Amino acid sequence: MSRPLIGVSTYVSPASWGVWHDAPAELAPARYSAFVRSGGGLVALLPPDEHPDAAGELVSRLDGVVIAGGPDVAPARYGEVEGPHTQTPTPDSLTRDAWELALIHAAIDQGVPLLGICRGMQLLNVALGGTLTQHLPDLLGGSEEHSPEPGRYGRHVVAAVPETRTAEILGTEKLDVPTYHHQSVAVIGRGLRVSAHAADGTIEAVESDAGTGSPFLVAVQWHPEQGNDPRLAQALVTAASLQPTALR
């Protein structure tokens, strides 16, 4: 039996290598690949495609999908106007939004296991009709634990909700996790339930509720790939190993 092939979404950004400087590149932080491998999976990077209708064909060849972290989701996607602290959408970010939304819908429609990380959790919620809080300090009066300063991960405690898939994977004890976000889930999307919180009440994980038919649909607001806990990757790969494409 082959090891499950897990696709990880990427983004377009200027990069430098060799004699080339500030050239467009399709990127993902290396820790995402290491995270998938820590769970026993093979990695395929999924660059944004200007033709989102290709997502269905691509997902049909994968055993699992990771929607990675990144910039703010365009507020128009959930019916809001861009706030003063929200990153202004760019052509590349709008292409990424459309592509990753298509990947999410394709994975759900085809029953392919999916793990969302940070932005990936927010985009999953938006894909299913939910909304986001655009700037956590407006809600909490401060969010230093969630996003202490540009370019540096914070840490805070999260706890899974008992009797959820997230709790089954991680237990219900308090976990100290790496984090970097100034937005969060507000109104929960259709077919999702909250499965973890931070101490300040911020929603830190969501998952499919009973009856969605998804074999594995879990998303977390923190960055597990920046830590040393492989359990989410292992759970994704275990679910992916049961896909027909993996049983070769």
Backbone bond lengths (Angstrom), bond angles and torsions (degrees), N, CA, C in turn:
res aa  C-N    CA-C-N  psi(-1)  N-CA   C-N-CA  omega(-1)  CA-C   N-CA-C  phi
1 M - - - 1.461 - - 1.524 109.40 -
2 S 1.331 116.21 132.50 1.456 121.04 -179.96 1.519 111.09 -72.50
3 R 1.323 115.41 151.65 1.459 118.44 170.60 1.521 109.11 -67.46
4 P 1.333 118.78 142.15 1.465 121.02 -178.09 1.525 111.56 -61.40
5 L 1.321 115.09 141.44 1.462 121.97 177.92 1.525 108.56 -96.20
6 I 1.325 116.35 116.94 1.458 122.55 -176.44 1.529 109.14 -110.01
7 G 1.323 116.55 121.97 1.454 121.64 176.66 1.522 110.96 -86.48
8 V 1.327 116.78 134.29 1.470 122.99 178.82 1.522 108.36 -117.13
9 S 1.320 117.56 124.12 1.465 120.72 -179.18 1.524 110.41 -68.22
10 T 1.335 115.95 149.28 1.459 122.00 -178.99 1.529 109.36 -128.24
11 Y 1.329 116.07 -174.31 1.463 121.06 -179.37 1.519 109.23 -142.93
12 V 1.330 116.36 165.04 1.461 122.33 177.78 1.524 108.70 -99.68
13 S 1.334 115.83 131.39 1.456 120.77 -179.98 1.520 109.07 -154.86
14 P 1.346 118.25 149.51 1.466 119.43 173.51 1.528 110.40 -62.64
15 A 1.323 115.96 139.99 1.456 120.70 179.98 1.526 109.10 -146.62
16 S 1.324 115.65 165.75 1.458 121.19 179.54 1.521 109.45 -126.72
17 W 1.325 116.71 137.70 1.455 122.19 174.17 1.527 108.18 -156.31
18 G 1.320 114.77 142.24 1.456 119.13 -178.80 1.520 111.12 55.35
19 V 1.352 115.61 -125.97 1.470 120.74 179.14 1.520 112.10 -91.89
20 W 1.323 117.64 3.88 1.463 121.54 -176.36 1.527 109.72 -100.25
21 H 1.328 114.98 135.37 1.456 120.17 -176.13 1.522 110.58 -131.18
22 D 1.325 115.27 134.97 1.465 122.21 177.61 1.520 112.16 52.27
23 A 1.308 115.78 42.21 1.464 121.34 175.93 1.520 109.03 -95.52
24 P 1.336 118.69 145.21 1.468 120.03 178.76 1.528 111.12 -58.96
25 A 1.299 116.10 132.96 1.464 121.33 179.16 1.521 109.45 -138.21
26 E 1.314 115.93 152.85 1.464 122.33 176.60 1.522 107.12 -100.58
27 L 1.338 115.95 114.37 1.457 121.42 -164.55 1.520 112.97 -125.31
28 A 1.315 113.76 155.99 1.471 122.98 164.49 1.516 106.52 -151.04
29 P 1.331 118.86 137.18 1.460 119.62 175.15 1.530 111.08 -54.70
30 A 1.333 116.03 138.43 1.462 120.77 -175.30 1.524 112.94 -59.72
31 R 1.329 116.76 -24.73 1.467 119.06 -178.10 1.531 112.79 -64.24
32 Y 1.337 117.79 -25.69 1.467 118.49 176.90 1.524 110.64 -64.55
33 S 1.321 116.52 -45.39 1.462 119.29 178.51 1.520 110.82 -63.37
34 A 1.343 116.37 -42.64 1.463 120.01 178.59 1.527 110.89 -61.55
35 F 1.324 116.19 -37.49 1.463 121.25 179.88 1.533 110.75 -63.55
36 V 1.331 116.76 -46.51 1.465 119.91 178.74 1.518 110.45 -62.74
37 R 1.320 116.64 -42.47 1.462 119.69 179.43 1.529 111.36 -64.56
38 S 1.346 116.68 -32.24 1.469 119.31 178.73 1.524 111.54 -63.98
39 G 1.333 116.28 -23.11 1.454 120.65 177.17 1.514 113.45 -91.10
40 G 1.343 116.90 -4.13 1.459 120.72 178.15 1.511 114.97 99.43
41 G 1.345 117.72 11.45 1.457 120.49 -177.56 1.513 113.67 -99.79
42 L 1.333 115.49 161.35 1.455 123.17 167.40 1.523 108.21 -90.09
43 V 1.322 117.37 153.55 1.464 121.47 -172.89 1.523 110.73 -116.46
44 A 1.330 115.75 134.94 1.461 123.03 168.87 1.524 107.46 -126.66
45 L 1.323 117.46 127.14 1.462 120.94 178.39 1.519 110.09 -85.79
46 L 1.343 115.91 137.55 1.461 122.47 -173.21 1.522 109.80 -116.03
47 P 1.340 118.72 91.58 1.465 120.14 -179.94 1.517 111.32 -70.03
48 P 1.336 117.25 152.62 1.467 120.34 178.17 1.524 110.79 -57.95
49 D 1.306 115.80 137.93 1.462 122.76 179.33 1.521 108.33 -114.70
50 E 1.320 116.86 133.47 1.461 120.45 179.28 1.521 111.93 -70.21
51 H 1.314 116.29 -6.27 1.470 121.26 179.39 1.532 108.43 -119.42
52 P 1.334 118.25 85.66 1.466 120.95 -175.89 1.523 114.25 -58.90
53 D 1.346 117.23 -20.20 1.459 117.78 179.59 1.525 112.07 -67.52
54 A 1.334 117.53 -8.69 1.466 120.97 175.58 1.527 111.61 -77.81
55 A 1.323 117.84 -11.24 1.466 120.81 -174.57 1.527 111.94 -62.48
56 G 1.315 116.95 -39.24 1.456 119.59 -177.94 1.513 112.37 -61.54
57 E 1.337 116.13 -45.07 1.458 120.21 179.21 1.520 110.95 -64.31
58 L 1.333 116.56 -41.43 1.457 120.15 -179.63 1.524 111.52 -64.97
59 V 1.327 116.26 -48.49 1.468 119.78 -177.81 1.520 111.10 -61.80
60 S 1.324 117.45 -31.46 1.468 120.27 -179.99 1.526 112.29 -64.26
61 R 1.327 117.20 -16.79 1.464 121.75 179.78 1.524 112.56 -99.90
62 L 1.323 116.63 0.06 1.458 121.90 -179.23 1.520 110.57 -106.75
63 D 1.331 115.12 160.07 1.465 120.87 175.54 1.521 112.02 -101.04
64 G 1.323 116.77 -17.09 1.455 121.88 178.95 1.515 109.93 -165.73
65 V 1.339 115.75 163.66 1.463 121.86 -176.72 1.521 109.28 -136.05
66 V 1.340 116.25 138.80 1.460 123.07 169.59 1.517 107.46 -116.87
67 I 1.334 116.97 124.28 1.466 121.73 172.07 1.521 106.45 -97.13
68 A 1.333 114.76 114.55 1.460 121.11 -169.08 1.522 112.47 -83.67
69 G 1.335 114.91 171.72 1.452 121.70 176.87 1.514 112.15 -72.54
70 G 1.338 115.75 172.14 1.459 119.72 -179.31 1.515 111.51 163.09
71 P 1.341 116.97 -158.42 1.462 121.75 -174.76 1.520 112.63 -71.44
72 D 1.328 114.75 173.07 1.459 121.24 -178.39 1.529 111.27 -61.21
73 V 1.321 115.09 142.86 1.465 121.58 172.08 1.530 108.27 -70.54
74 A 1.324 117.00 138.96 1.466 120.51 178.54 1.527 109.81 -58.37
75 P 1.348 119.21 122.79 1.463 121.21 -177.27 1.525 114.10 -58.15
76 A 1.330 117.36 -27.16 1.468 119.42 177.97 1.523 111.38 -59.29
77 R 1.334 116.42 -23.93 1.471 120.06 179.55 1.529 111.37 -64.89
78 Y 1.336 117.33 -25.97 1.463 119.03 178.53 1.523 111.70 -121.59
79 G 1.338 114.54 27.16 1.458 120.21 168.95 1.497 115.94 76.46
80 E 1.340 118.25 25.88 1.456 121.17 179.88 1.521 110.77 -123.60
81 V 1.329 114.89 161.88 1.454 122.53 175.25 1.524 108.37 -90.34
82 E 1.316 116.84 143.25 1.455 122.30 179.90 1.524 111.42 -57.50
83 G 1.341 116.76 127.31 1.453 121.90 178.77 1.519 111.69 -85.06
84 P 1.332 117.74 172.43 1.469 120.86 -175.38 1.526 113.74 -66.80
85 H 1.327 118.78 -21.73 1.461 121.42 -178.57 1.527 113.22 -103.57
86 T 1.324 116.42 0.07 1.456 120.62 -178.48 1.525 110.07 -86.54
87 Q 1.323 115.79 136.60 1.461 120.28 178.96 1.528 110.13 -62.69
88 T 1.322 116.44 133.50 1.463 121.03 179.46 1.524 109.45 -69.01
89 P 1.331 118.09 126.87 1.463 119.70 179.57 1.526 111.49 -60.83
90 T 1.320 116.14 141.72 1.455 123.47 174.68 1.528 108.69 -113.12
91 P 1.339 118.75 165.64 1.468 119.05 176.67 1.526 112.74 -54.42
92 D 1.345 116.81 -41.45 1.465 119.27 179.29 1.521 111.87 -65.54
93 S 1.345 117.06 -40.63 1.463 119.05 -178.76 1.523 111.36 -70.09
94 L 1.334 117.16 -33.71 1.460 120.09 177.14 1.525 110.90 -67.95
95 T 1.340 116.33 -38.64 1.466 119.91 175.02 1.517 110.54 -62.67
96 R 1.339 115.76 -41.62 1.453 119.20 178.90 1.521 111.25 -64.58
97 D 1.336 117.51 -43.60 1.468 120.74 176.80 1.522 110.52 -52.85
98 A 1.339 115.37 -52.45 1.466 120.25 -176.09 1.524 111.14 -62.32
99 W 1.327 116.32 -42.22 1.460 120.91 -178.02 1.524 111.46 -66.59
100 E 1.321 117.07 -46.88 1.458 119.04 -178.16 1.521 112.03 -70.27
101 L 1.328 117.77 -33.70 1.467 119.35 173.01 1.522 110.30 -61.13
102 A 1.327 116.55 -40.62 1.465 120.10 178.27 1.525 111.01 -65.77
103 L 1.344 117.33 -39.47 1.469 119.99 176.37 1.529 111.02 -61.72
104 I 1.333 116.15 -42.99 1.467 120.57 -179.88 1.520 110.53 -61.60
105 H 1.317 116.97 -49.41 1.464 119.64 -178.76 1.530 111.10 -63.68
106 A 1.329 116.89 -38.86 1.460 119.51 179.20 1.522 110.87 -65.26
107 A 1.342 117.26 -42.27 1.459 120.17 179.35 1.526 111.21 -63.23
108 I 1.329 116.73 -42.81 1.462 119.91 178.82 1.524 110.55 -65.38
109 D 1.317 116.77 -46.40 1.469 120.92 -177.87 1.532 111.82 -62.11
110 Q 1.330 116.42 -35.62 1.461 120.45 -176.29 1.526 112.97 -95.56
111 G 1.337 116.99 -1.26 1.456 119.94 179.92 1.512 113.68 69.68
112 V 1.343 116.91 30.41 1.468 121.43 179.25 1.525 108.74 -90.22
113 P 1.333 118.96 129.17 1.473 121.40 -178.85 1.523 111.82 -55.11
114 L 1.337 115.80 139.15 1.461 121.37 -177.17 1.517 109.94 -137.93
115 L 1.340 115.01 135.92 1.460 122.17 173.45 1.524 107.71 -121.98
116 G 1.333 117.44 124.21 1.459 122.15 174.87 1.514 110.18 -100.86
117 I 1.335 116.47 138.78 1.462 121.89 179.77 1.521 108.91 -123.99
118 C 1.329 117.06 122.72 1.460 126.09 177.20 1.534 110.60 54.33
119 R 1.326 119.21 -106.44 1.460 120.99 175.32 1.530 110.41 -52.76
120 G 1.343 116.33 -35.02 1.459 120.17 179.62 1.516 112.59 -60.63
121 M 1.337 117.49 -36.07 1.458 120.87 175.16 1.520 110.37 -68.31
122 Q 1.324 116.55 -43.86 1.462 120.02 179.98 1.526 111.07 -62.70
123 L 1.336 116.49 -41.81 1.462 119.94 -178.43 1.527 111.01 -69.32
124 L 1.325 117.65 -36.78 1.463 120.54 174.88 1.523 109.84 -59.51
125 N 1.322 116.96 -45.22 1.458 120.31 179.62 1.523 111.22 -61.59
126 V 1.339 116.40 -43.14 1.470 120.69 178.98 1.533 110.40 -65.78
127 A 1.329 117.20 -39.81 1.464 120.90 -179.99 1.520 111.47 -58.17
128 L 1.333 116.49 -29.85 1.462 120.94 -177.59 1.530 112.11 -103.85
129 G 1.342 115.78 23.78 1.457 120.73 170.96 1.502 115.89 89.95
130 G 1.333 118.47 7.64 1.451 121.46 179.66 1.518 112.20 -85.79
131 T 1.325 116.18 177.84 1.459 122.47 -179.95 1.526 110.01 -127.14
132 L 1.345 114.81 171.03 1.457 121.13 -178.89 1.518 111.19 -124.65
133 T 1.326 115.62 150.28 1.456 121.75 164.42 1.520 106.60 -81.69
134 Q 1.334 117.19 121.40 1.463 119.11 -171.70 1.525 113.52 -75.55
135 H 1.322 118.62 -24.33 1.461 119.90 -178.73 1.521 108.60 -151.73
136 L 1.330 116.43 106.27 1.463 121.06 -174.96 1.521 114.53 -56.59
137 P 1.341 120.11 -38.24 1.470 118.14 178.78 1.520 113.41 -57.66
138 D 1.331 117.82 -28.21 1.460 119.76 176.18 1.518 111.50 -65.01
139 L 1.328 115.78 -26.95 1.459 120.91 -178.46 1.526 111.85 -93.61
140 L 1.329 115.91 -37.27 1.463 120.83 -172.25 1.521 113.49 -101.99
141 G 1.344 116.85 -16.05 1.446 119.53 -173.42 1.515 112.77 79.66
142 G 1.320 116.23 12.65 1.466 122.90 -179.55 1.513 108.40 156.39
143 S 1.335 117.31 147.33 1.470 119.47 179.45 1.528 110.35 -146.27
144 E 1.345 116.48 37.99 1.450 120.28 -175.46 1.527 112.07 -58.35
145 E 1.325 117.19 -34.90 1.457 119.17 179.39 1.518 111.87 -66.37
146 H 1.326 116.76 -34.88 1.465 120.62 -176.90 1.521 112.23 -79.54
147 S 1.330 117.85 -34.45 1.458 121.88 -177.52 1.532 108.08 -154.85
148 P 1.320 117.49 86.63 1.462 119.79 -170.06 1.526 114.22 -68.61
149 E 1.324 117.96 -42.72 1.463 121.55 -179.95 1.528 107.85 -165.73
150 P 1.329 117.93 158.62 1.470 119.90 -178.34 1.531 112.03 -56.43
151 G 1.322 114.86 132.29 1.451 120.32 174.45 1.512 115.58 78.98
152 R 1.324 118.49 13.01 1.465 120.44 178.53 1.515 109.97 -138.28
153 Y 1.326 116.56 126.21 1.453 120.82 178.66 1.523 110.23 -73.67
154 G 1.322 115.15 141.35 1.451 120.79 171.46 1.517 110.12 -95.09
155 R 1.315 116.17 -176.27 1.465 121.44 174.99 1.525 107.95 -142.33
156 H 1.300 115.68 142.24 1.459 120.49 172.37 1.516 109.11 -156.20
157 V 1.297 115.60 172.75 1.456 122.00 -176.15 1.531 110.04 -92.62
158 V 1.319 115.78 138.92 1.464 122.06 171.39 1.525 108.19 -127.47
159 A 1.319 115.14 158.11 1.464 120.87 176.44 1.516 108.85 -140.50
160 A 1.320 116.52 130.47 1.452 121.57 179.05 1.522 110.80 -74.55
161 V 1.316 115.40 148.72 1.460 121.75 176.26 1.529 108.53 -75.50
162 P 1.337 118.20 129.31 1.464 119.50 -179.70 1.531 112.26 -55.68
163 E 1.330 115.69 150.09 1.457 124.26 176.10 1.531 112.30 63.82
164 T 1.321 117.14 32.80 1.455 121.93 172.30 1.532 108.14 -116.46
165 R 1.334 115.45 165.30 1.465 119.46 175.60 1.520 110.42 -62.09
166 T 1.328 116.21 -37.36 1.459 120.46 179.20 1.522 110.77 -61.01
167 A 1.343 116.62 -42.99 1.465 120.49 177.69 1.525 111.38 -66.90
168 E 1.306 116.58 -34.84 1.465 120.64 176.95 1.528 110.38 -60.90
169 I 1.332 116.30 -36.89 1.464 121.24 -178.17 1.529 111.43 -80.06
170 L 1.328 116.45 -45.83 1.462 121.76 -169.00 1.521 114.36 -107.67
171 G 1.333 117.64 -8.70 1.444 120.49 -173.49 1.523 111.12 78.87
172 T 1.310 116.54 178.42 1.468 120.44 -178.61 1.522 112.41 -107.98
173 E 1.334 117.22 4.29 1.460 118.89 176.56 1.529 109.42 -71.04
174 K 1.317 116.48 157.39 1.458 121.04 179.02 1.522 109.90 -69.61
175 L 1.327 115.48 134.08 1.459 121.82 -178.67 1.521 109.59 -117.87
176 D 1.311 116.56 136.65 1.462 122.44 174.97 1.526 107.27 -92.71
177 V 1.335 117.20 117.40 1.463 120.48 -170.22 1.523 111.74 -124.68
178 P 1.349 118.02 152.06 1.461 121.81 173.87 1.529 110.42 -78.57
179 T 1.314 116.78 140.38 1.460 119.34 -172.08 1.527 111.06 -149.01
180 Y 1.345 114.85 151.60 1.469 120.13 176.08 1.528 107.71 -161.04
181 H 1.328 116.87 92.50 1.461 120.38 179.09 1.521 109.65 -160.61
182 H 1.333 115.73 146.56 1.469 120.22 175.42 1.522 110.75 -116.53
183 Q 1.339 115.95 0.25 1.464 121.30 176.39 1.515 109.25 -118.99
184 S 1.343 115.86 168.08 1.459 119.49 -179.08 1.519 109.60 -159.78
185 V 1.315 115.35 168.11 1.465 121.46 176.08 1.527 109.46 -67.59
186 A 1.330 115.85 135.18 1.470 121.62 175.36 1.524 108.46 -107.75
187 V 1.331 117.75 -88.56 1.467 121.59 175.29 1.518 108.22 -81.30
188 I 1.320 116.04 127.58 1.461 121.02 -176.41 1.517 110.92 -72.91
189 G 1.336 116.82 143.04 1.448 122.16 -178.86 1.521 113.06 -75.72
190 R 1.327 115.46 165.65 1.466 122.08 179.86 1.527 110.79 -62.32
191 G 1.314 115.82 136.45 1.455 119.80 175.76 1.517 114.47 77.08
192 L 1.336 117.19 6.62 1.459 120.95 178.65 1.527 110.23 -112.68
193 R 1.305 115.70 157.60 1.457 121.25 171.10 1.532 108.34 -136.94
194 V 1.321 115.37 152.41 1.460 120.90 177.74 1.526 108.31 -73.58
195 S 1.356 115.46 133.68 1.458 117.95 -176.80 1.530 113.86 -127.80
196 A 1.336 118.26 2.06 1.473 121.03 172.36 1.521 108.76 -163.15
197 H 1.329 115.88 151.94 1.466 122.88 178.06 1.529 109.60 -132.49
198 A 1.329 115.19 155.35 1.462 121.30 164.36 1.524 108.25 -85.06
199 A 1.322 116.82 169.65 1.453 120.82 -179.10 1.522 112.26 -62.06
200 D 1.338 117.73 -28.32 1.465 120.97 -179.80 1.528 112.72 -86.28
201 G 1.326 116.88 5.88 1.458 121.61 177.29 1.513 114.72 94.12
202 T 1.326 118.58 -7.52 1.462 121.08 179.01 1.526 110.27 -58.96
203 I 1.334 116.54 134.98 1.459 120.95 176.51 1.524 108.57 -68.95
204 E 1.335 116.47 122.71 1.460 121.16 -174.65 1.523 113.86 -114.64
205 A 1.313 118.08 -7.05 1.464 120.72 174.29 1.520 108.79 -159.38
206 V 1.330 115.10 148.09 1.459 122.06 172.60 1.525 107.69 -134.74
207 E 1.296 115.36 160.39 1.463 120.69 178.38 1.514 109.17 -155.22
208 S 1.335 116.34 167.62 1.452 119.74 177.94 1.516 109.85 -66.71
209 D 1.325 115.47 139.50 1.455 118.21 175.77 1.525 109.14 -85.96
210 A 1.318 116.31 174.06 1.460 120.39 -177.92 1.522 109.69 -60.07
211 G 1.331 115.39 137.63 1.452 119.46 174.04 1.514 115.43 97.94
212 T 1.343 118.74 -3.83 1.465 118.87 179.40 1.522 111.78 -77.02
213 G 1.317 116.81 -22.28 1.457 119.93 179.81 1.513 113.74 83.63
214 S 1.324 118.11 -2.02 1.461 120.01 -179.99 1.524 109.92 -78.85
215 P 1.350 118.27 131.86 1.464 119.89 -179.59 1.521 112.65 -70.63
216 F 1.331 117.03 -27.93 1.462 121.02 179.48 1.521 107.36 -161.82
217 L 1.323 116.35 110.24 1.465 122.00 177.97 1.520 106.63 -140.22
218 V 1.335 115.76 94.89 1.459 123.28 -174.34 1.522 107.61 -133.29
219 A 1.320 116.50 141.64 1.458 120.33 176.78 1.518 109.27 -143.50
220 V 1.328 115.76 141.88 1.464 121.28 -178.74 1.521 109.80 -125.97
221 Q 1.342 115.72 147.80 1.452 120.83 -178.16 1.534 111.54 -82.16
222 W 1.314 116.95 -22.64 1.460 119.50 179.83 1.530 111.09 -85.53
223 H 1.331 116.41 -176.21 1.468 122.30 -176.01 1.527 110.34 -114.89
224 P 1.332 118.29 84.45 1.470 119.43 -178.47 1.526 113.03 -63.11
225 E 1.334 116.78 -25.53 1.470 119.52 -179.60 1.527 112.00 -68.23
226 Q 1.345 116.83 -16.84 1.461 120.85 178.44 1.528 112.74 -90.00
227 G 1.318 115.93 -2.51 1.456 120.52 179.31 1.516 111.31 -109.58
228 N 1.313 115.77 -159.36 1.468 120.65 -178.54 1.520 111.69 -127.48
229 D 1.327 116.98 25.38 1.463 122.17 179.02 1.528 108.29 -105.33
230 P 1.328 118.25 109.25 1.462 120.62 -175.57 1.528 115.10 -87.48
231 R 1.331 118.16 4.94 1.462 119.36 -167.90 1.534 113.42 -64.44
232 L 1.328 118.21 -37.39 1.467 118.80 177.28 1.523 110.80 -66.23
233 A 1.334 116.98 -40.84 1.466 120.16 177.17 1.525 110.47 -63.81
234 Q 1.315 116.58 -41.94 1.459 119.87 179.25 1.522 111.58 -62.95
235 A 1.338 117.12 -40.77 1.455 120.80 179.70 1.529 110.86 -65.50
236 L 1.338 116.79 -41.83 1.460 120.42 177.49 1.527 110.53 -62.05
237 V 1.320 116.88 -47.56 1.464 120.81 -177.84 1.522 110.88 -65.56
238 T 1.326 117.59 -38.34 1.469 120.12 177.05 1.525 110.68 -60.65
239 A 1.354 117.05 -45.48 1.464 120.11 177.61 1.523 110.48 -64.62
240 A 1.325 116.58 -39.87 1.467 120.18 -179.23 1.518 112.02 -66.77
241 S 1.323 117.54 -29.77 1.473 121.07 -178.81 1.519 111.89 -66.82
242 L 1.324 117.55 -15.83 1.467 121.87 179.02 1.518 112.29 -91.63
243 Q 1.338 117.44 -3.69 1.459 120.85 178.06 1.527 110.32 -70.45
244 P 1.342 117.13 144.56 1.477 119.19 179.79 1.516 112.99 -55.18
245 T 1.353 117.00 -34.21 1.461 119.58 -179.13 1.521 111.81 -67.19
246 A 1.342 117.21 -25.20 1.470 120.55 -179.84 1.515 112.04 -85.66
247 L 1.313 118.16 -18.92 1.466 122.06 -175.84 1.520 110.25 -89.86
248 R 1.311 114.54 61.46 1.477 120.20 -178.32 1.518 110.08 -112.17
